[in-house]
Amino acid sequence: MSKWLDKRSAVSESSTLDNPSRGVYEAFGVPFGRGIVVTPGTAMRSTAVLGCVRILAESIASLPLPVYRRLKPRGKERTNHPVGPLLQLQPNPRMTAFTFRETLMAHILLWGNAYAEIEHNERGDIVALWPIPPYRVEHMETAKGDPFYRVSTKDGQQHNVPFYAMLHIPGLSFDGRKGISVIAWARQAIELAQATEQFGAEFFANGTNVGAVATHPASLSEEAFKRLQNSLREKYEGLGKSHRLMLLEEGMTFTKNTIPPNDAQFLETRKFQVSEIARIFRVPPHMLADLERATFSNIEQQGIDFVTHTLRPWAIRIEQAINIRLFDSNEQKRLFVEHLMEGLLRGDSQARSAFYKEMFNIGVYSQNDIREKENDNPIPGGDRYYVPLNMIPVDMLDQYYEGKLNPKGGDNHNENGEQGATGDPVAGEQVGDPESGGGTS
């Protein structure tokens, strides 16, 4: 074992209130108000936090993540690298790739960091990836400053993991090494959401909020009270007896209760906290079933904005961590992973049709390219690319007008030996003189 993995020579990074070494805030939480403790676990009790974490984790995990090889001079193609099945099929014998990537994304969102130990075989090939809860990982350094990770197991044992054998994906960071926990920094906003939910639960469980009050100017005997109670139940209780005229005797009055202003403000506070938590995770409110400001005209654009400004930064963060940790220095020059996000950016059928038509007309997409993007099988002869006949490269305009452009080489004659003034790349196509007003025939 290398000396920088020796526990005796290891020193932990300094622990502060902002960056506790064992994740004090994340593991134990900080109590507020009436004993509310905000931790990654308790934060998930808030429906808004649960919704945001699920949306982001499931969205990232559902994106294809193939391994590409760079082509020369440019371009890329998919390759059958051993890392590919680990990221798209099964990273280890106990979970699927979707579950693995979903778990890592949830760890980043709640703890600010995601860790997965890289298992190598005797030849040094990567054979498995094992996710580790962030609260079980410590960032350590030797006396010489060499980094490594100390992992605590469920039974209290500890073992050291070399720096190269850990896939670490940090979130937003202040030092570039360890990400910060969004839950820790925004815990007061989450605590307020939990406090309103707790208040509502206690109010409806223990509080009294009657719909109306009948008042008698004097005291009633027990017999008179029972008779009045039975009369009200028989004549006025139940949906079928609603809106009846009530007859009161002996100076009794009837008062109907309404929602107090403070109760109405409680409902507004709950609605605001949904938007507040959505703002923390950069999730559009309509994805949390808050459609108050969503319309049919802007909800599609909000979805595209979610992909561009929320999912894409997370995808790049994950891609770069994988590229530098799962590929060696030689492979990094020619191999890389990339999320396929194009499907999430597609508009409606009319917008896609217009886009495909434009790309087909300028020779960017073939028929099979379009069919592949629409998840259809290729067709025979569908790999040809077409370009318009009335277009020409800008640097060939002078040759075209001077009649010197000939796609077959030699002088500018057609197949019949007749000289023509055409520069069109299709034989037999005659283009008239632009100055004489002639057209194409």
N, C-alpha and C positions, 0 to 999 in steps of 0.2 A: 504494500500500500504506500502511496506517495506520502511524503511528510506533510504536505499541505492538507491531507485528509485526516491527520492524526488529531483526535479530539483534544489532546493535551496542549497542542499548539494553536488551538482555535480561539479566537476572540470574537464576541458578538458585536454587531453594530450598536451604537449607543441608543438607548431607549429614552424617548421623550414623550410628552403628552400628545404631541402631534403625530408621532410615529413610534408607537410602542413596539418593542421587540417581539412580543408574543401576541400581538393583536388584541390588546386589552379592550379597546373599544368594541372591536368586532366580535370578540368571543363573549364578553360579559355585558356589554352595553352600558349606557349611562342613564340612570334613572332621572325622570323629569316628573313634575307635577305630582299626581297621585300614584306614584309607584310604577309608571309606565317605563318599561325598559326597551330601548331601541337597539336591536341587534339585527344582523341579516336574517335570522330566523323569525324574530317577532315582526320585522318589517314586512315580511311576506303575508302577514295576517291582514294587512291593508290591501283591499281589492285593487286599488290603483297601482301599488307597487307590484303585486302579483301579476296584474295584467301587463305592465311594462316589461317585466322580466321575461314572461312567457313569450310575448310578441317578439322581442329582440333575440332571445335564445333560439326560438323555433325558426325564425326567419333566417338567421345565419346558418343554423344546422341543416336547413333544407336546401341550401344552395349547393349545386355541384362544385366540387373542388378538385379538378383534374391536374395532373402533372404534365407540363409542357416542356418541349425541347426547342431552343432557339434555332432558327434557320438562318442561313447566310444567303444573300446580304441582309435580308430581313424576313419577318414572319415567324410562325411557330406551328408546331404540330404536337398532338398528344403522344405520350410515350408510356410504355409499360414498366415504369420504374417501381421497385418494391414498395416505395412509400405510398404510391397511389392507392392500393387496396386498403392500407391502414387508415387513410383519410376518408375513403368513400365506401368501404365495405365493413371491415371489422378491425379496430385498432388493437384489440386484445380478446382473449377467448370468452370474456364475460359480458361484453356489450357491443352494440352496433355502432357504426360510425356516427349516426344521427345522435344517439344518446351521448356518445363521447363528446362531440362538439357542442351539443346543447348544454352539457354539464360544465364544460370549460367556459362557455359564454355566461352562464349563470354565476359562476365564481367571479368572473371579472366584474359583472354588474353589481354584485353584492359586496364583495371583498376588495375589488380593485385589482386583483391578480388571479391568474390561472396557471396551474402547474400540472405537468404530466411527466412522469419519469420515463426515460427512454431506455428500453431493454435491448441489449445487443447480444448476438450469439458469439460463438468462439471466433468467427471470422471478422467480427466487427460490424456485421450488417444489423440494421434495425429490424426487430421482429415484433415489437409490441410497444404500445404507449399506454401508460397507466395514470389516470387522473388522480391528483392528491388534493384534498381539501386545503384551502389556503391557510386556515388557522393551524394547520399541522406543520407548516414550513417556516423555517427561520433563515434569513439571509446572514451568512456567516463569512468571516474573513480570517485568514491565518495572520500570524504576526507580520508576515511579509506583504500582506495585502492581497493575497490570492483568494478569489471568491469561491464559495461552495454553498451548498444548502444542507441544513440539518432538518430531518424529517422525523416527527414523532408518530409512532404507531398507536393503534387503539389500546394496546396493552401497556402503554407507557414506555416502551423501548424507543431508542433513538438510533438512527443510522445516518451517515453522511452520504450525500449524492454529489458527485463531481459536477462542476459547472457545465461541462459539455454534455452530460447525461440528463439534463433537465430542460424540458420545453417550458419556458417561462414567457407568458404573454401578459405584460403589465398594462393597466389602464392609464388614465391621466396620472402623471407623476411630477413630483417636484425635484427629484434628483436623477431621473432617468434610469433608476435601478428598480425601484419598487413603486407600484401604483398606489394611489390613495383610494380609500373606500368612499363611494358616493353616499352610502348609508350613514357613515360616520360624519361626513361633512354636512349633509342635509338632514340630519336626524331630527332637528327641531320641527321642520316642515312635516316630516313623516310622523313625528310624535303628535302634532296637532291633528293630523288625519286620524290617528289611532284614538286620540282623546275624544274627538267628536263621535267616533263609532262607539266608544265605551260609554259616553254620555247617553247616546241614543238607546243603547242596549239596557242601561240601568233605568232610564226614564220609562221605557215601555215595560220593563220587567217589574219594577218596584213603584213607579209613579202612579198617580191617579189623575186621570184626565177625562172627566165625565162630560157627556155631550150637552146636558141641560140640568137645571136645578129648580125644584119646586119648593117654595118657601111658605110656611104657615105662620101667621102672626102670633099664635099661642102654641102651647105644648099639646101633643096628642097622647092619648092613652095608648097602651100597648095594643089593645083591641082595635082602636080606631086606626092606628098606624098600619096594622096588618090588613085591615079592610081597604085602606087607601092603596096600599102596595099591590094587593091582588087586583084591584080595579084598574090600576095603571097597566099592569102586565097583560090583563085580558083584553083591554080595549086599544092599547097604543103600542105595545111592543111587537116587533117583527116587521119584515119588509112589506107584507101584505096589508099592514095597518098604518103605514106611514102617511103623513100629510093629513091626518084626520083632525077635526076640530076638537080641542080639549076643553072640557068643562070643569072648572075648579070651584070649590065651595069654601065657605067660611073665611073669605078674604085671602085665599091662597094666591100666590103669584108664580109665574113660570118664566125662567130666564134661560136662554140658549147660549151656550158657550161657543166662542170662535177661537181660532188659533192665535195665541198670544204673539206679539211682535218678536219676542226673544226666541220663540220656537221657529218662526219663519226665518229668522237670522241664522239659526242653527242649520236649517236646510241649505241656505246659501253658502254657509261656511263649508259644508260637506261638498258641495258642487265645486267651490273654488279650490279645495284641496286636491281634487282630481286633476284640475288643470295645472296646479302647482307641481304635483309629482310627475305629470306628463312632461312638464317643462324640464325637470331635472334629468329625465332619461331621453329627452328629445323625441318623444313619441307623439304623433298627431292625436288630438283629443278624440277624433272620430273613431280611432282604432280602439279606444277604451269605451265605446258605446256612448260617447258624449257628442251628440249630433246637433247641439244647440246652434253652433255657428257653421255647420256643414251644409252645403248645397250640392245639387247634382252637377253644377257647373264647376265647382272648385274641388270636389272630393278626389277626383282623379289626379289633379295637379298636386294635391296634398300627398297622395300616395307616391308620386314620382319624387317629390321633395323629400319624403321619408327615406327613399332608397338612396338619393344623392347625398343628403347631408347627415343621415343617421347611420344607415347600414354600410355605406361605402367606407367611411373612416374606420369602422370596426373591421371590415373585411381586409383593408390594407394592413391594419395593425396585425391581424392574425397571419396574413400571407407572409409578411416580412419576418415575423418570428419563426415561422415554419421554414422559410427559405434559408435562413442562416443557421438553424439548429438541426434540421433533418437532412441537409445536403452538405457534403464535405466541400472544402475550398475549391477543388477541381470541378465538382458538379455544379456549384453555384454559378459558374461562368456560362453554363449551357442549359441548366434545368431550373424550373421555378413552378410554383403553384399559383393558381388564379381562380377566384370565385367567378362563376358565370351568373352575372346579374342582369343580363340583357332581357331575360324573360320577365323580370319584375318591372322593367321600364316600358314594356309594350303598352300602347294605348288601346283604344277600342278597335273593332274590326275595320272601321272606315279609315282610321288614322294609320293602321298597319298596312292596309291595302295601298294607300297613297305613298307610304314610305317605300314599300317593296317595289312598287312600280317605278319610282324615281331611281332606286338603286339598280334595278334591272336595265333601265334605259341608258344608263351611263356605264354599264359593264362592270359594276361592282359586285353584284350578285347574279348567280345563274339560277335556273329554275330549281335545281336540286338544293342550292343554298337556301332558297326561300322555303322549300318544302322541309328541309331539316330544321329550320327555325320554328316552323309550325308543327313540328313533331310528326311529319309525314315521311313515308318511305320515298327513296329516289326513284326516278323514272328513267328509262333508256334514252340517251341523248340529251339528258337534262343538265349536263355539265358544261355546255358551251356558253360562252359569254358574247353578248351582242352590244354593238355600239351604233349610234346614229350615223347615217351616211353624210349628213350635211355638217359634220364637224371635222376640224383639222388642227393639228398642233400649231400653236402660235408661231414657233420658230420656223415653220414651213410656209408661211403665208407668201413671202416674196417669191419662193420657187413656184408656188401654185399659180400666182398671177402672171409669172413670166413663162409659164408653160413648160417648165423644166422638171416638174415632178412626175416620175414614171414608176409605178410600183413594181414593174417587171424588169426594170433596168434597161439600159440602152436609150434609143431616142423615143420621143413621145409619139408612138403610133399604136393604133388599136390592132385587133387581131386580123383585120382585112387589109392591113398595110396602109390604111388612111391615117393621115396625121390629124390629131385632135387636140383640143385645148383643155382637155380634162386632167384634173389632178385627183379625181376621186379614186379611192382605193379599189373600187369594183370595176372590173373590165366591162366595157360596153356601155358604161354610164357616161352620158355626155352632159357637160355643164356649160351653159352659155356664158358669153362674156358679161360680167357683171356691169360694165359700163354701158353696154348697149341695151340693157334691160332684159336680156334673154334669160330664160328660166331653165330649169332642169327637165329633161325629157326622159 
